[in-house]
């Protein structure tokens, strides 16, 4: 099956203004798919809505479905990356990360489900290599992506004969999602495998085309995920050493012990 199997498929994608989503939109359109997007900022074919707002998302999803005549594929690509100390109390930023990265896809999927059931459609949740391999100072992001993996599995089980579900796990892709953590001194350069935006887009297309259970963006990322699952202590040791080598800094004051 090739990308042309997507010809005429009606695709709704969140985070449509982001780097990975934009590349995916271009690739899907080249295969003949019809695209509608949701993002915080409106644009051509993009409805403005916050994935954290169930009411706004319902309106945006229904608007997209009316525009396209239905929804065959939903791609949950909206997300944010933040950096924090895992030993500190959760901040508003932590809650926003979990809200956008986990409950955002849940809101959008729930809103789109009547349309997906009508088309016997497909859901693609863009998680991360960090759903399996945890990195320092990325606790909210790792937790949200790990939870999105679990949500995807539950959705797949519950709707197994009506709607199919894929998870796409990109490696480290240099997009604006990493700008905030980098400003806090948390850069993943050299700490983990780097994939390109084009590889991430191609993985999303493969997930849409083949309805695969999980898709990694590259062979090195797939190998890293395998090691993370089977040899977690070894992988954690590698990450600690690389973090020291690349001077991955702490983002907040050390937690004071209670007295």
ZIRA-V140710 format. One record per residue. N is the residue number from 1. D_FIRST is the distance of its C-alpha to the first C-alpha in whole Angstrom. Layout:
N_D_FIRST + N_D_FIRST
This chain:
1_0 + 2_4 + 3_7 + 4_8 + 5_6 + 6_9 + 7_12 + 8_15 + 9_14 + 10_18 + 11_18 + 12_21 + 13_22 + 14_25 + 15_27 + 16_26 + 17_28 + 18_27 + 19_26 + 20_23 + 21_22 + 22_23 + 23_21 + 24_18 + 25_19 + 26_19 + 27_15 + 28_14 + 29_16 + 30_15 + 31_12 + 32_14 + 33_15 + 34_18 + 35_20 + 36_23 + 37_25 + 38_28 + 39_30 + 40_34 + 41_34 + 42_33 + 43_32 + 44_30 + 45_27 + 46_29 + 47_31 + 48_33 + 49_34 + 50_34 + 51_32 + 52_35 + 53_37 + 54_35 + 55_37 + 56_36 + 57_32 + 58_32 + 59_34 + 60_31 + 61_28 + 62_30 + 63_30 + 64_27 + 65_26 + 66_28 + 67_27 + 68_24 + 69_24 + 70_23 + 71_20 + 72_17 + 73_16 + 74_19 + 75_19 + 76_23 + 77_23 + 78_27 + 79_29 + 80_33 + 81_34 + 82_38 + 83_40 + 84_43 + 85_45 + 86_44 + 87_47 + 88_48 + 89_49 + 90_45 + 91_46 + 92_44 + 93_42 + 94_41 + 95_40 + 96_39 + 97_36 + 98_35 + 99_36 + 100_33 + 101_30 + 102_31 + 103_32 + 104_31 + 105_27 + 106_29 + 107_31 + 108_28 + 109_26 + 110_29 + 111_29 + 112_26 + 113_25 + 114_27 + 115_24 + 116_21 + 117_23 + 118_23 + 119_19 + 120_18 + 121_17 + 122_16 + 123_18 + 124_18 + 125_21 + 126_21 + 127_24 + 128_25 + 129_26 + 130_29 + 131_28 + 132_29 + 133_31 + 134_34 + 135_36 + 136_40 + 137_40 + 138_37 + 139_38 + 140_37 + 141_34 + 142_33 + 143_34 + 144_32 + 145_29 + 146_30 + 147_31 + 148_27 + 149_26 + 150_28 + 151_27 + 152_24 + 153_24 + 154_27 + 155_25 + 156_22 + 157_25 + 158_26 + 159_24 + 160_21 + 161_21 + 162_21 + 163_19 + 164_17 + 165_18 + 166_16 + 167_19 + 168_18 + 169_21 + 170_22 + 171_25 + 172_28 + 173_27 + 174_30 + 175_30 + 176_33 + 177_32 + 178_34 + 179_37 + 180_39 + 181_39 + 182_40 + 183_43 + 184_44 + 185_44 + 186_41 + 187_38 + 188_35 + 189_35 + 190_36 + 191_36 + 192_32 + 193_29 + 194_28 + 195_24 + 196_24 + 197_23 + 198_20 + 199_18 + 200_19 + 201_17 + 202_14 + 203_14 + 204_14 + 205_11 + 206_9 + 207_12 + 208_11 + 209_7 + 210_7 + 211_11 + 212_12 + 213_16 + 214_17 + 215_16 + 216_18 + 217_18 + 218_19 + 219_20 + 220_24 + 221_24 + 222_22 + 223_25 + 224_27 + 225_26 + 226_26 + 227_30 + 228_30 + 229_30 + 230_31 + 231_34 + 232_35 + 233_39 + 234_38 + 235_35 + 236_38 + 237_40 + 238_38 + 239_38 + 240_41 + 241_42 + 242_40 + 243_41 + 244_45 + 245_44 + 246_42 + 247_45 + 248_43 + 249_46 + 250_47 + 251_46 + 252_49 + 253_53 + 254_53 + 255_53 + 256_57 + 257_58 + 258_60 + 259_63
